[in-house]
Amino acid sequence: MSSLPPHTMLNMPALSPTMEQGSLATWHVKEGDEVAAGDVLADIETDKAVLGFENQEEGFVAKLLVKGGAKDIPVGTPVAILVENVEDVTKFETYEPEAASPSAQSQPAVDSAPQPPKVVPPTPRASSIQDFQGMKIGPAAKKLILEHGLSASVIPSTGPRGMVTKGDVLLAVSKGAGKVAEPATPAPRKEAPPRQTVTETSKQGKETHVEGVPFMDTPTTQVRRIIASRLLESKTTIPALYVSADADVDAVSLMRASLKRQGTRVSVNDFVVKAVALALKDVPRANAFWDQAREDAVHSSGVDVSIAVATDSGLLTPIIRDADKKGLLEISAEARQLAQRARENKLKPEEFQGGSFTISNLGMFGIDEFSAIINPPQGCIMAVGGSQQEVFLEGGEPRVKDRMRVTISADHRVFDGDVASQFLNTFCSYFNNPVKLIV
């Protein structure tokens, strides 16, 4: 590195709050290209969508350190090199990156003397009171570190001026970070696994044979890996409360037919979104989430309704913000546009990050009812089933009605039974009388 001209390393960026690694889908530049601030260098597949990697410096692309299509690149890993002068590009033709741990952000490289041999760091040990001398750490965080037997030196800090906060420690506990390793014990002897052979690779994955039996080994996308991690977090850390109710669909069906005759198409889900938004406005205690750092329920300032959309890469949840303030037709148009952008992996971060409540509708797939998994850090998700005809006695006479079963999965730390019941009753009141949704 000391013989190379001044240059800037570009690292894999963190394009969403939950992103820990990403896949470099496509490069939009090649070595030798001149780039300016704001130019899109590559498409990055994050834990939520495919986003553009924007350049922040002027210069020339001297070296692309990873190939287009590279998977599971940790955030902070060097992916390209920029130089200020075009004549310096050729000096990086034979450059090979060193096997080093990724840095947290892009920094200009500095000439330095040969580095001494790397020293393997000692195994982290549990912190003691003396270990906190000179550290910026609050008393609550210090107490938690000692209680959980963590190593304070390896816990990432997010507080002002590098202070380790209580929230940092709680996050480390939930992820297992900072935990002092137990002494290793010999693993039990295992039988040899079945013999595997890979015979062919296609766009869908690798055709693999185990003891002569073929199957398709499909690679997991980055989006699905993050979904799996967050769903596991939800099921293991959130005490869920499940409450169901039946809503009448007849009035909504009549209104949809009337709007259709006037040239306007509105889906049942659009009515659901609007009814949920107004119910959240009327029952603000339901529009809340659990703040792990504060150990308290926090009420959301806006009614931002997330809609679960199935895509090829996984389930995405674009958001209709301030849904309580928008008309039914406006919600319908925005929902269609967001769903289409989600399926095309074109959502912007602000279009899927956040949200105070999620709706998952499987009614169009013939599902009568189901329970959905809470999408943390939200406090509630509503599962919507398809309409079913049911016979009722009304005035002593049998009558057939279309009914739709809705089930909320709620964080019991935020929702009590009375809040859940009040919210569902309010939702059904709006949905059963759709005139209220357009007046």
C-alpha positions as a Markdown table, in Angstrom:
| # | Residue | x | y | z |
|---|---|---|---|---|
| 1 | Met | 0.0 | 0.0 | 0.0 |
| 2 | Ser | 2.9 | 2.4 | 0.7 |
| 3 | Ser | 3.9 | 2.4 | -3.0 |
| 4 | Leu | 0.4 | 3.3 | -4.2 |
| 5 | Pro | -0.8 | 6.8 | -5.0 |
| 6 | Pro | -3.5 | 8.5 | -2.8 |
| 7 | His | -6.8 | 6.7 | -3.1 |
| 8 | Thr | -10.1 | 6.2 | -1.4 |
| 9 | Met | -11.6 | 2.9 | -0.4 |
| 10 | Leu | -15.4 | 2.5 | -1.0 |
| 11 | Asn | -17.0 | 0.0 | 1.4 |
| 12 | Met | -20.2 | -1.9 | 1.3 |
| 13 | Pro | -22.7 | 0.7 | 2.7 |
| 14 | Ala | -25.4 | 0.1 | 5.3 |
| 15 | Leu | -28.5 | 1.1 | 3.3 |
| 16 | Ser | -31.1 | 0.2 | 6.0 |
| 17 | Pro | -31.0 | 0.1 | 9.8 |
| 18 | Thr | -31.1 | -3.7 | 10.0 |
| 19 | Met | -28.6 | -4.4 | 7.2 |
| 20 | Glu | -25.6 | -6.3 | 8.3 |
| 21 | Gln | -24.6 | -7.7 | 4.8 |
| 22 | Gly | -25.7 | -7.2 | 1.3 |
| 23 | Ser | -25.3 | -8.6 | -2.2 |
| 24 | Leu | -23.8 | -6.5 | -5.0 |
| 25 | Ala | -26.3 | -7.1 | -7.8 |
| 26 | Thr | -24.8 | -5.1 | -10.7 |
| 27 | Trp | -22.0 | -2.6 | -11.2 |
| 28 | His | -23.0 | 0.6 | -13.2 |
| 29 | Val | -19.4 | 1.7 | -13.6 |
| 30 | Lys | -16.2 | 0.0 | -14.9 |
| 31 | Glu | -12.6 | 0.6 | -14.1 |
| 32 | Gly | -11.3 | 3.8 | -15.5 |
| 33 | Asp | -14.7 | 5.6 | -15.5 |
| 34 | Glu | -14.9 | 9.1 | -14.1 |
| 35 | Val | -17.5 | 9.5 | -11.4 |
| 36 | Ala | -19.0 | 12.5 | -9.5 |
| 37 | Ala | -20.8 | 12.8 | -6.2 |
| 38 | Gly | -24.4 | 11.5 | -6.5 |
| 39 | Asp | -23.6 | 9.0 | -9.3 |
| 40 | Val | -25.1 | 5.5 | -8.8 |
| 41 | Leu | -22.1 | 3.1 | -8.7 |
| 42 | Ala | -24.0 | -0.2 | -8.2 |
| 43 | Asp | -27.3 | -1.9 | -7.3 |
| 44 | Ile | -27.2 | -3.3 | -3.7 |
| 45 | Glu | -29.6 | -6.0 | -2.6 |
| 46 | Thr | -30.3 | -5.1 | 1.1 |
| 47 | Asp | -32.4 | -6.9 | 3.7 |
| 48 | Lys | -35.5 | -5.1 | 2.3 |
| 49 | Ala | -35.0 | -4.2 | -1.4 |
| 50 | Val | -32.6 | -3.4 | -4.2 |
| 51 | Leu | -31.2 | 0.1 | -3.7 |
| 52 | Gly | -28.7 | 2.3 | -5.6 |
| 53 | Phe | -25.2 | 2.7 | -4.1 |
| 54 | Glu | -24.5 | 6.4 | -4.6 |
| 55 | Asn | -21.0 | 7.8 | -4.8 |
| 56 | Gln | -19.9 | 10.6 | -2.4 |
| 57 | Glu | -16.5 | 11.6 | -4.0 |
| 58 | Glu | -15.3 | 12.9 | -7.3 |
| 59 | Gly | -12.6 | 10.8 | -9.1 |
| 60 | Phe | -11.9 | 7.8 | -11.2 |
| 61 | Val | -12.7 | 4.2 | -10.6 |
| 62 | Ala | -9.3 | 2.5 | -10.2 |
| 63 | Lys | -10.3 | -1.0 | -9.1 |
| 64 | Leu | -13.5 | -3.0 | -8.6 |
| 65 | Leu | -12.7 | -5.3 | -5.7 |
| 66 | Val | -15.8 | -7.6 | -6.0 |
| 67 | Lys | -17.6 | -8.9 | -9.0 |
| 68 | Gly | -21.2 | -8.1 | -9.9 |
| 69 | Gly | -23.5 | -10.7 | -8.4 |
| 70 | Ala | -21.3 | -11.2 | -5.3 |
| 71 | Lys | -23.4 | -12.4 | -2.4 |
| 72 | Asp | -23.4 | -11.8 | 1.4 |
| 73 | Ile | -20.8 | -9.1 | 1.6 |
| 74 | Pro | -20.5 | -7.8 | 5.2 |
| 75 | Val | -21.2 | -4.0 | 5.7 |
| 76 | Gly | -17.9 | -2.2 | 5.7 |
| 77 | Thr | -16.1 | -4.6 | 3.3 |
| 78 | Pro | -14.0 | -2.7 | 0.6 |
| 79 | Val | -15.7 | -3.1 | -2.8 |
| 80 | Ala | -14.0 | -0.5 | -4.9 |
| 81 | Ile | -11.1 | 2.1 | -5.1 |
| 82 | Leu | -11.3 | 5.7 | -6.3 |
| 83 | Val | -8.3 | 7.9 | -7.3 |
| 84 | Glu | -8.2 | 11.6 | -7.9 |
| 85 | Asn | -6.1 | 11.5 | -11.1 |
| 86 | Val | -6.9 | 9.3 | -14.2 |
| 87 | Glu | -3.2 | 8.5 | -14.7 |
| 88 | Asp | -3.2 | 6.7 | -11.4 |
| 89 | Val | -5.8 | 4.1 | -12.5 |
| 90 | Thr | -3.3 | 1.8 | -14.1 |
| 91 | Lys | -1.2 | 1.6 | -10.9 |
| 92 | Phe | -4.0 | -0.5 | -9.4 |
| 93 | Glu | -4.1 | -3.1 | -12.2 |
| 94 | Thr | -2.4 | -5.8 | -10.1 |
| 95 | Tyr | -3.7 | -4.7 | -6.7 |
| 96 | Glu | -5.2 | -7.4 | -4.5 |
| 97 | Pro | -7.1 | -6.5 | -1.3 |
| 98 | Glu | -5.7 | -7.7 | 1.9 |
| 99 | Ala | -7.7 | -10.2 | 4.1 |
| 100 | Ala | -8.6 | -7.6 | 6.7 |
| 101 | Ser | -11.7 | -7.0 | 8.8 |
| 102 | Pro | -14.0 | -4.4 | 7.2 |
| 103 | Ser | -14.0 | -0.9 | 8.5 |
| 104 | Ala | -17.3 | 0.9 | 9.4 |
| 105 | Gln | -17.1 | 3.6 | 6.7 |
| 106 | Ser | -15.2 | 4.7 | 3.6 |
| 107 | Gln | -11.9 | 6.5 | 4.4 |
| 108 | Pro | -9.0 | 7.7 | 2.3 |
| 109 | Ala | -6.1 | 5.4 | 2.4 |
| 110 | Val | -2.9 | 6.8 | 4.2 |
| 111 | Asp | 0.6 | 5.8 | 3.3 |
| 112 | Ser | 2.1 | 3.8 | 6.2 |
| 113 | Ala | 5.1 | 1.8 | 7.2 |
| 114 | Pro | 5.1 | -2.0 | 6.9 |
| 115 | Gln | 2.7 | -3.4 | 9.5 |
| 116 | Pro | 3.9 | -5.8 | 12.3 |
| 117 | Pro | 2.5 | -9.3 | 12.3 |
| 118 | Lys | -1.1 | -9.6 | 13.5 |
| 119 | Val | -1.6 | -10.6 | 17.1 |
| 120 | Val | -4.6 | -12.8 | 17.9 |
| 121 | Pro | -6.6 | -10.9 | 20.5 |
| 122 | Pro | -7.2 | -12.7 | 23.8 |
| 123 | Thr | -10.6 | -14.3 | 24.5 |
| 124 | Pro | -13.0 | -11.8 | 25.9 |
| 125 | Arg | -13.6 | -12.2 | 29.6 |
| 126 | Ala | -16.5 | -11.0 | 31.8 |
| 127 | Ser | -16.1 | -7.3 | 32.9 |
| 128 | Ser | -15.4 | -6.2 | 36.4 |
| 129 | Ile | -15.8 | -2.8 | 38.0 |
| 130 | Gln | -12.2 | -1.9 | 37.3 |
| 131 | Asp | -12.8 | -2.5 | 33.5 |
| 132 | Phe | -15.2 | 0.5 | 33.3 |
| 133 | Gln | -12.5 | 3.1 | 34.3 |
| 134 | Gly | -12.1 | 5.5 | 31.5 |
| 135 | Met | -15.1 | 4.2 | 29.6 |
| 136 | Lys | -18.1 | 6.3 | 28.7 |
| 137 | Ile | -20.9 | 4.3 | 30.1 |
| 138 | Gly | -24.1 | 4.9 | 32.1 |
| 139 | Pro | -24.9 | 3.3 | 35.4 |
| 140 | Ala | -27.8 | 1.3 | 34.1 |
| 141 | Ala | -25.7 | -0.1 | 31.2 |
| 142 | Lys | -22.9 | -0.9 | 33.6 |
| 143 | Lys | -25.3 | -2.9 | 35.9 |
| 144 | Leu | -26.6 | -4.9 | 33.0 |
| 145 | Ile | -23.1 | -5.8 | 31.7 |
| 146 | Leu | -22.1 | -7.1 | 35.1 |
| 147 | Glu | -25.4 | -9.0 | 35.6 |
| 148 | His | -25.1 | -10.8 | 32.2 |
| 149 | Gly | -21.4 | -11.5 | 32.4 |
| 150 | Leu | -20.6 | -9.5 | 29.2 |
| 151 | Ser | -17.3 | -8.1 | 27.9 |
| 152 | Ala | -17.9 | -4.3 | 27.8 |
| 153 | Ser | -15.0 | -3.8 | 25.4 |
| 154 | Val | -16.8 | -5.5 | 22.5 |
| 155 | Ile | -20.3 | -4.0 | 22.9 |
| 156 | Pro | -21.0 | -1.4 | 20.1 |
| 157 | Ser | -21.9 | 2.1 | 21.4 |
| 158 | Thr | -24.5 | 4.4 | 19.9 |
| 159 | Gly | -24.8 | 7.0 | 22.6 |
| 160 | Pro | -23.4 | 10.6 | 22.3 |
| 161 | Arg | -19.7 | 10.8 | 22.1 |
| 162 | Gly | -19.4 | 7.1 | 22.0 |
| 163 | Met | -21.2 | 6.4 | 25.3 |
| 164 | Val | -22.5 | 2.8 | 25.9 |
| 165 | Thr | -26.2 | 3.1 | 26.7 |
| 166 | Lys | -28.6 | 0.7 | 28.3 |
| 167 | Gly | -30.1 | 0.1 | 24.9 |
| 168 | Asp | -26.7 | -0.9 | 23.5 |
| 169 | Val | -26.4 | -3.6 | 26.2 |
| 170 | Leu | -29.9 | -4.9 | 25.8 |
| 171 | Leu | -29.4 | -5.2 | 22.0 |
| 172 | Ala | -26.1 | -7.1 | 22.7 |
| 173 | Val | -27.9 | -9.4 | 25.1 |
| 174 | Ser | -30.6 | -10.2 | 22.5 |
| 175 | Lys | -28.1 | -10.9 | 19.8 |
| 176 | Gly | -25.6 | -12.7 | 22.0 |
| 177 | Ala | -22.9 | -10.1 | 21.3 |
| 178 | Gly | -20.3 | -9.5 | 24.1 |
| 179 | Lys | -21.1 | -12.8 | 25.7 |
| 180 | Val | -18.0 | -14.4 | 27.2 |
| 181 | Ala | -17.3 | -17.7 | 25.4 |
| 182 | Glu | -17.6 | -20.9 | 27.4 |
| 183 | Pro | -14.7 | -23.3 | 27.3 |
| 184 | Ala | -14.8 | -25.5 | 24.3 |
| 185 | Thr | -15.7 | -29.1 | 24.7 |
| 186 | Pro | -14.9 | -31.9 | 22.3 |
| 187 | Ala | -17.8 | -32.4 | 19.8 |
| 188 | Pro | -19.4 | -35.8 | 19.7 |
| 189 | Arg | -18.3 | -38.0 | 16.9 |
| 190 | Lys | -20.7 | -37.9 | 14.0 |
| 191 | Glu | -21.4 | -40.3 | 11.2 |
| 192 | Ala | -20.3 | -39.3 | 7.8 |
| 193 | Pro | -23.0 | -37.3 | 6.0 |
| 194 | Pro | -24.6 | -38.6 | 2.8 |
| 195 | Arg | -22.5 | -38.2 | -0.3 |
| 196 | Gln | -23.5 | -35.2 | -2.3 |
| 197 | Thr | -22.8 | -34.3 | -5.9 |
| 198 | Val | -23.6 | -31.1 | -7.8 |
| 199 | Thr | -24.4 | -31.8 | -11.4 |
| 200 | Glu | -25.8 | -28.6 | -12.9 |
| 201 | Thr | -26.4 | -25.0 | -12.0 |
| 202 | Ser | -29.4 | -23.0 | -13.2 |
| 203 | Lys | -31.0 | -19.6 | -12.5 |
| 204 | Gln | -33.1 | -21.4 | -9.9 |
| 205 | Gly | -30.2 | -22.9 | -8.0 |
| 206 | Lys | -28.0 | -26.0 | -8.0 |
| 207 | Glu | -29.3 | -29.5 | -8.9 |
| 208 | Thr | -27.8 | -31.7 | -6.2 |
| 209 | His | -27.8 | -35.4 | -5.7 |
| 210 | Val | -27.7 | -37.1 | -2.3 |
| 211 | Glu | -27.1 | -40.8 | -2.6 |
| 212 | Gly | -28.5 | -40.6 | -6.1 |
| 213 | Val | -31.7 | -38.7 | -5.2 |
| 214 | Pro | -31.9 | -35.4 | -7.1 |
| 215 | Phe | -33.2 | -32.1 | -5.6 |
| 216 | Met | -32.8 | -28.4 | -6.4 |
| 217 | Asp | -30.7 | -26.5 | -3.9 |
| 218 | Thr | -32.1 | -22.9 | -4.2 |
| 219 | Pro | -30.0 | -20.1 | -2.7 |
| 220 | Thr | -31.6 | -18.0 | 0.0 |
| 221 | Thr | -31.8 | -14.3 | -0.8 |
| 222 | Gln | -30.6 | -11.6 | 1.6 |
| 223 | Val | -34.1 | -10.4 | 2.1 |
| 224 | Arg | -35.3 | -13.9 | 3.1 |
| 225 | Arg | -32.4 | -14.3 | 5.5 |
| 226 | Ile | -33.3 | -11.1 | 7.3 |
| 227 | Ile | -37.0 | -12.0 | 7.3 |
| 228 | Ala | -36.1 | -15.4 | 9.0 |
| 229 | Ser | -34.0 | -13.6 | 11.6 |
| 230 | Arg | -36.6 | -11.0 | 12.4 |
| 231 | Leu | -39.4 | -13.6 | 12.6 |
| 232 | Leu | -37.3 | -15.7 | 14.9 |
| 233 | Glu | -36.7 | -12.6 | 17.1 |
| 234 | Ser | -40.5 | -12.0 | 17.1 |
| 235 | Lys | -41.5 | -15.5 | 18.1 |
| 236 | Thr | -38.9 | -15.8 | 20.9 |
| 237 | Thr | -38.9 | -12.3 | 22.4 |
| 238 | Ile | -42.5 | -11.0 | 22.0 |
| 239 | Pro | -45.4 | -12.3 | 24.2 |
| 240 | Ala | -48.2 | -12.4 | 21.7 |
| 241 | Leu | -51.9 | -12.0 | 22.3 |
| 242 | Tyr | -54.3 | -13.3 | 19.7 |
| 243 | Val | -57.9 | -11.9 | 19.3 |
| 244 | Ser | -60.3 | -12.5 | 16.4 |
| 245 | Ala | -63.6 | -10.9 | 15.2 |
| 246 | Asp | -65.9 | -11.3 | 12.3 |
| 247 | Ala | -66.7 | -8.4 | 10.0 |
| 248 | Asp | -69.7 | -8.2 | 7.6 |
| 249 | Val | -68.7 | -7.9 | 3.9 |
| 250 | Asp | -72.1 | -7.3 | 2.4 |
| 251 | Ala | -72.1 | -3.5 | 2.6 |
| 252 | Val | -68.5 | -3.3 | 1.3 |
| 253 | Ser | -69.5 | -5.5 | -1.6 |
| 254 | Leu | -72.4 | -3.3 | -2.5 |
| 255 | Met | -70.3 | -0.2 | -2.4 |
| 256 | Arg | -67.5 | -1.7 | -4.5 |
| 257 | Ala | -70.1 | -2.7 | -7.1 |
| 258 | Ser | -71.5 | 0.9 | -7.1 |
| 259 | Leu | -68.0 | 2.4 | -7.5 |
| 260 | Lys | -67.2 | -0.1 | -10.3 |
| 261 | Arg | -70.3 | 1.0 | -12.3 |
| 262 | Gln | -68.9 | 4.5 | -12.0 |
| 263 | Gly | -65.5 | 3.4 | -13.4 |
| 264 | Thr | -63.7 | 3.2 | -10.1 |
| 265 | Arg | -62.1 | -0.1 | -8.9 |
| 266 | Val | -61.5 | -0.4 | -5.1 |
| 267 | Ser | -60.4 | -3.6 | -3.5 |
| 268 | Val | -61.6 | -5.1 | -0.2 |
| 269 | Asn | -58.1 | -4.6 | 1.2 |
| 270 | Asp | -58.4 | -0.8 | 0.5 |
| 271 | Phe | -61.5 | -0.7 | 2.8 |
| 272 | Val | -59.6 | -2.7 | 5.4 |
| 273 | Val | -56.7 | -0.2 | 5.3 |
| 274 | Lys | -59.0 | 2.7 | 5.8 |
| 275 | Ala | -61.0 | 1.0 | 8.5 |
| 276 | Val | -57.8 | 0.1 | 10.4 |
| 277 | Ala | -56.4 | 3.6 | 10.1 |
| 278 | Leu | -59.6 | 5.2 | 11.5 |
| 279 | Ala | -59.7 | 2.6 | 14.3 |
| 280 | Leu | -56.1 | 3.4 | 15.2 |
| 281 | Lys | -57.0 | 7.0 | 15.3 |
| 282 | Asp | -60.0 | 6.4 | 17.6 |
| 283 | Val | -58.1 | 3.9 | 19.8 |
| 284 | Pro | -54.6 | 5.5 | 20.1 |
| 285 | Arg | -53.5 | 3.0 | 22.7 |
| 286 | Ala | -53.5 | 0.4 | 19.9 |
| 287 | Asn | -51.1 | 2.5 | 17.8 |
| 288 | Ala | -48.1 | 1.8 | 19.9 |
| 289 | Phe | -45.0 | -0.4 | 20.2 |
| 290 | Trp | -42.6 | -1.7 | 22.9 |
| 291 | Asp | -39.4 | 0.3 | 23.3 |
| 292 | Gln | -36.8 | -2.2 | 24.5 |
| 293 | Ala | -34.4 | 0.4 | 25.7 |
| 294 | Arg | -37.0 | 2.3 | 27.7 |
| 295 | Glu | -38.8 | -0.8 | 28.8 |
| 296 | Asp | -42.1 | 0.9 | 28.1 |
| 297 | Ala | -44.8 | 1.2 | 25.5 |
| 298 | Val | -44.4 | 4.1 | 23.2 |
| 299 | His | -47.3 | 5.6 | 21.2 |
| 300 | Ser | -46.7 | 6.4 | 17.5 |
| 301 | Ser | -47.2 | 10.0 | 16.5 |
| 302 | Gly | -48.7 | 9.0 | 13.1 |
| 303 | Val | -51.0 | 6.4 | 11.7 |
| 304 | Asp | -48.7 | 4.7 | 9.2 |
| 305 | Val | -50.1 | 1.4 | 8.0 |
| 306 | Ser | -47.8 | -1.2 | 6.5 |
| 307 | Ile | -49.2 | -3.7 | 3.9 |
| 308 | Ala | -47.6 | -7.1 | 3.5 |
| 309 | Val | -46.7 | -7.7 | -0.2 |
| 310 | Ala | -45.4 | -11.1 | -1.5 |
| 311 | Thr | -42.4 | -10.7 | -3.9 |
| 312 | Asp | -40.0 | -13.1 | -5.5 |
| 313 | Ser | -37.3 | -12.3 | -3.0 |
| 314 | Gly | -39.5 | -12.3 | 0.1 |
| 315 | Leu | -42.3 | -10.5 | 2.0 |
| 316 | Leu | -42.0 | -6.7 | 1.9 |
| 317 | Thr | -44.2 | -4.2 | 3.9 |
| 318 | Pro | -44.5 | -0.8 | 2.0 |
| 319 | Ile | -46.2 | 1.9 | 4.1 |
| 320 | Ile | -49.2 | 4.1 | 3.6 |
| 321 | Arg | -48.3 | 7.0 | 5.8 |
| 322 | Asp | -51.0 | 9.1 | 7.6 |
| 323 | Ala | -53.6 | 6.7 | 6.3 |
| 324 | Asp | -56.2 | 8.2 | 8.6 |
| 325 | Lys | -55.9 | 11.5 | 6.8 |
| 326 | Lys | -56.3 | 10.0 | 3.3 |
| 327 | Gly | -59.4 | 9.2 | 1.3 |
| 328 | Leu | -60.4 | 5.7 | 0.2 |
| 329 | Leu | -59.5 | 6.3 | -3.4 |
| 330 | Glu | -56.2 | 7.9 | -2.5 |
| 331 | Ile | -55.3 | 4.9 | -0.4 |
| 332 | Ser | -56.4 | 2.6 | -3.2 |
| 333 | Ala | -54.1 | 4.3 | -5.8 |
| 334 | Glu | -51.1 | 4.5 | -3.4 |
| 335 | Ala | -51.5 | 0.9 | -2.3 |
| 336 | Arg | -51.4 | -0.4 | -5.9 |
| 337 | Gln | -48.4 | 1.8 | -6.8 |
| 338 | Leu | -46.5 | 0.7 | -3.7 |
| 339 | Ala | -47.3 | -3.0 | -4.3 |
| 340 | Gln | -46.0 | -2.8 | -7.9 |
| 341 | Arg | -42.8 | -1.0 | -6.8 |
| 342 | Ala | -42.2 | -3.7 | -4.1 |
| 343 | Arg | -42.5 | -6.5 | -6.7 |
| 344 | Glu | -40.0 | -4.7 | -8.9 |
| 345 | Asn | -37.6 | -4.1 | -6.0 |
| 346 | Lys | -37.8 | -0.3 | -6.6 |
| 347 | Leu | -39.0 | 0.8 | -3.1 |
| 348 | Lys | -37.1 | 3.7 | -1.5 |
| 349 | Pro | -36.0 | 3.2 | 2.1 |
| 350 | Glu | -38.5 | 5.6 | 3.4 |
| 351 | Glu | -41.3 | 3.7 | 1.7 |
| 352 | Phe | -40.8 | 0.5 | 3.7 |
| 353 | Gln | -38.9 | 1.5 | 6.9 |
| 354 | Gly | -41.1 | 2.3 | 9.9 |
| 355 | Gly | -44.8 | 1.9 | 10.1 |
| 356 | Ser | -46.9 | 1.6 | 13.2 |
| 357 | Phe | -49.3 | -1.3 | 12.2 |
| 358 | Thr | -49.2 | -4.1 | 9.6 |
| 359 | Ile | -52.0 | -5.7 | 7.6 |
| 360 | Ser | -51.5 | -9.2 | 6.1 |
| 361 | Asn | -54.3 | -10.3 | 3.8 |
| 362 | Leu | -54.4 | -13.9 | 2.5 |
| 363 | Gly | -58.1 | -13.8 | 1.7 |
| 364 | Met | -57.4 | -13.7 | -2.1 |
| 365 | Phe | -55.5 | -17.0 | -1.8 |
| 366 | Gly | -58.6 | -18.8 | -0.4 |
| 367 | Ile | -57.5 | -18.7 | 3.3 |
| 368 | Asp | -60.4 | -18.5 | 5.7 |
| 369 | Glu | -58.4 | -17.4 | 8.8 |
| 370 | Phe | -54.8 | -17.4 | 10.1 |
| 371 | Ser | -52.6 | -15.7 | 12.7 |
| 372 | Ala | -49.7 | -13.5 | 11.5 |
| 373 | Ile | -46.3 | -13.0 | 13.2 |
| 374 | Ile | -45.7 | -9.5 | 14.6 |
| 375 | Asn | -43.2 | -7.4 | 12.6 |
| 376 | Pro | -40.9 | -5.9 | 15.2 |
| 377 | Pro | -40.6 | -3.2 | 16.5 |
| 378 | Gln | -44.3 | -2.8 | 15.7 |
| 379 | Gly | -46.8 | -3.9 | 18.4 |
| 380 | Cys | -49.5 | -5.4 | 16.3 |
| 381 | Ile | -50.3 | -7.1 | 13.0 |
| 382 | Met | -53.8 | -8.0 | 11.6 |
| 383 | Ala | -54.4 | -11.2 | 9.6 |
| 384 | Val | -57.3 | -10.9 | 7.1 |
| 385 | Gly | -59.0 | -14.0 | 5.8 |
| 386 | Gly | -61.4 | -14.4 | 2.9 |
| 387 | Ser | -65.1 | -13.9 | 3.1 |
| 388 | Gln | -67.4 | -16.9 | 3.8 |
| 389 | Gln | -71.1 | -17.2 | 3.6 |
| 390 | Glu | -72.8 | -17.9 | 6.9 |
| 391 | Val | -76.5 | -18.4 | 7.8 |
| 392 | Phe | -78.0 | -16.3 | 10.6 |
| 393 | Leu | -81.5 | -16.1 | 12.1 |
| 394 | Glu | -82.8 | -12.5 | 11.9 |
| 395 | Gly | -86.3 | -11.8 | 13.1 |
| 396 | Gly | -86.9 | -15.6 | 13.1 |
| 397 | Glu | -86.0 | -15.9 | 9.5 |
| 398 | Pro | -82.8 | -17.4 | 8.1 |
| 399 | Arg | -80.5 | -15.0 | 6.3 |
| 400 | Val | -77.2 | -15.5 | 4.5 |
| 401 | Lys | -74.4 | -13.0 | 5.1 |
| 402 | Asp | -70.8 | -12.7 | 3.9 |
| 403 | Arg | -68.4 | -12.6 | 6.9 |
| 404 | Met | -64.7 | -12.1 | 7.0 |
| 405 | Arg | -62.6 | -13.3 | 10.0 |
| 406 | Val | -59.8 | -10.9 | 11.1 |
| 407 | Thr | -57.2 | -11.8 | 13.8 |
| 408 | Ile | -54.8 | -9.5 | 15.5 |
| 409 | Ser | -51.5 | -10.7 | 16.9 |
| 410 | Ala | -50.5 | -8.1 | 19.5 |
| 411 | Asp | -47.5 | -7.5 | 21.8 |
| 412 | His | -49.1 | -8.2 | 25.2 |
| 413 | Arg | -46.6 | -5.8 | 26.8 |
| 414 | Val | -48.4 | -3.0 | 24.8 |
| 415 | Phe | -51.9 | -4.5 | 24.3 |
| 416 | Asp | -54.2 | -5.7 | 27.1 |
| 417 | Gly | -57.4 | -7.6 | 26.2 |
| 418 | Asp | -59.5 | -4.5 | 26.6 |
| 419 | Val | -57.4 | -2.5 | 24.1 |
| 420 | Ala | -57.4 | -5.4 | 21.6 |
| 421 | Ser | -61.2 | -5.8 | 21.9 |
| 422 | Gln | -61.8 | -2.1 | 21.6 |
| 423 | Phe | -59.7 | -1.8 | 18.5 |
| 424 | Leu | -61.4 | -4.8 | 16.8 |
| 425 | Asn | -64.9 | -3.5 | 17.7 |
| 426 | Thr | -64.0 | -0.1 | 16.3 |
| 427 | Phe | -62.6 | -1.6 | 13.1 |
| 428 | Cys | -65.7 | -3.7 | 12.5 |
| 429 | Ser | -67.9 | -0.7 | 13.1 |
| 430 | Tyr | -66.2 | 1.2 | 10.3 |
| 431 | Phe | -65.9 | -1.8 | 8.0 |
| 432 | Asn | -69.6 | -2.9 | 8.5 |
| 433 | Asn | -70.7 | 0.7 | 7.6 |
| 434 | Pro | -68.3 | 1.7 | 4.7 |
| 435 | Val | -70.1 | 5.0 | 4.2 |
| 436 | Lys | -68.1 | 6.2 | 7.2 |
| 437 | Leu | -64.9 | 5.4 | 5.3 |
| 438 | Ile | -65.7 | 7.9 | 2.4 |
| 439 | Val | -67.6 | 10.6 | 4.3 |
